[in-house]
Amino acid sequence: MQRITRIVLDNNDLNKMSLLDQYNFLLSFLKPHLTERTFSILPIPKLIDNNQYVGWYTHLEGQPVLLSSLTDEVRKKQIEETLKTRINDIEMTINSIPLTSEQQKLIVSWLPRIKSLGNQIYVINDDPVIVNSFEEPVLPKPAIVPPVTTSKTLWRWWHFLLIALLLIGFLSLLGLLWYLFGPSAKEKASNPLPEVVQPVEEKKPEIVQTIEPPKEQKVEPVVTEEPKVEPDVVAVTEPKIEPKPVPAPKEDPKPKVKNPPNCIPKQEIINNPNPSKMVLVFDNSLSMNVTLLEPPSEIEKYFLYHFEIGSYPNYMSRQDITEFENRMTRLPTRLSTSKKVALSSIDKIQQNVDISLVTLSTCPVADTTPFYNYANRGKLKSKINGLIPIDSSKSGTALYSGIEKASGMLDGVKRDDYILVISDGEDTCAKKNICTLVNYIAAQKPKLKINIVDIAGEHKIDCVANMTGGKVYIAQTPNDMIKQMNKAVSDMKLNRPVCK
């Protein structure tokens, strides 16, 4: 893989960082559905040089050249056509695969960015590559049809019309000449006068007789017809007022359509003085900075060098180490995806359920927050969005402490309460047996259920869910994260919308 170019990126610009995250997610989603050639127009971005730049990388081999710098216009046009074809292939592929609402929104927002005129187009052996600017898309203006073309079409139309008129006139002239001088004209000329004269003489007296009698008869009925017209006019105007109250029944079917089948009535929320509560246990350790785009073998190697040994092999140069670090921490990471999925899941939790956050950042204990009600969920989301792993000697996953504190905040006896754990592994702070702790919690609080979203997929803390009647959901890709998180929340039965 070679680097095409690099562009400056302000890592404090949350909008740009979010767009970078979205772009990487788009790549991971599209890659399985596209051919290698079509996918090659979308290079892979990586944060480099202390996250001050984005490096754009591609598997294509050859010298990258800007399309705008090409002087051969024929070659330039061919490459532009290739680019259009491959973008069309992407659109056709997207239309042929099923999409979730979130995927649909992402693609709708990103297709204009892929087509944007503000992007830099590089060429590698006649293969175009789009280096995205992460700016507002600049789309080409629709072509305006020049007036010259309309005049040409009008001229052609009048041209054919004139020819048609001339033909019609010529044919009419021929017909007239045939009528006047043809063989049948002589026969018609001998008999017309006697035939015309006779009917004229017979009809003259008849016309005089028919005119005189109706003059007297028409005067009398005129008076009798006038009063009959008046009641007819009144009868016609009266029924026109009746159809006014028709629009009223249109409002009846609306409430039937709006209410989903599994909604919770507002009265049920009001009448429940002791609703369920939920604690979100969120892993914010350094291991969550690893990318979701690398296979488990590479991730294991990274953890070995970074956490267990604490150093890289001697045969790796400084540049090799930097490139390896950048590759293993590129977006989307476990943390960035977990944040995104957690934020969307919070919006689906019922309005009468209060939520608290327990973060696993440092040893020996976890951090807790108060419970946030529905009106204050914005503060909870801001808290999650601001989580950043702390790189220090105390950094670790205090899972034992987190479960212990979370269970202490919940009832689990008189009501159903829930803990949702999002983590990539076992406790790295305490040597205590977490299964023993959860066994004790399950005995004391039988109505407390714990679900786990396991990002690493190593099944090291399955006992936490199994002993409380919960479930473990494995999620090792961005798509898995969305699906499994939704399943984990749905299994708790806390995602009923309020009836309207």
Secondary structure, DSSP 8 states (H G I E B T S, - for coil): -EEEEEEE--TT-HHHHHHHHHHHHHHHHHGGGS-HHHHTTS-EEEEETTTTEEEEEES--S--EEGGG---HHHHHHHHHHHHHHHHHHHHHHHHS---HHHHHHHHHHHHHHH-TTSEEEEETTEEEEE---S-----------HHHHHHHHHHHHHHHHHHHHHHHHHHHHHHHHHHHSHHHHHHHHSHHHHHHHHHHHHHHHHHHHHHHHHHHHHHHHHHHHHHHHHHHHHHHSGGGTTTTTTGGGGTTHHHHHS-TT-B-HHHHHH-SS--EEEEEEE-SGGGGSBSSS-HHHHHHHHIIIIII-S--TTS-HHHHHHHHHHHT-SSBHHHHHHHHHHHHHTTS-TT-EEEEEEE-BSS--EE---B-GGGHHHHHHHHHT-----STTB---HHHHHHHHHHT---SSS-EEEEEEESSS-SS--S-HHHHHHHHHHH-TTEEEEEEESS---TTHHHHHTTT--EEE--SHHHHHHHHHHHHHHTT----B--
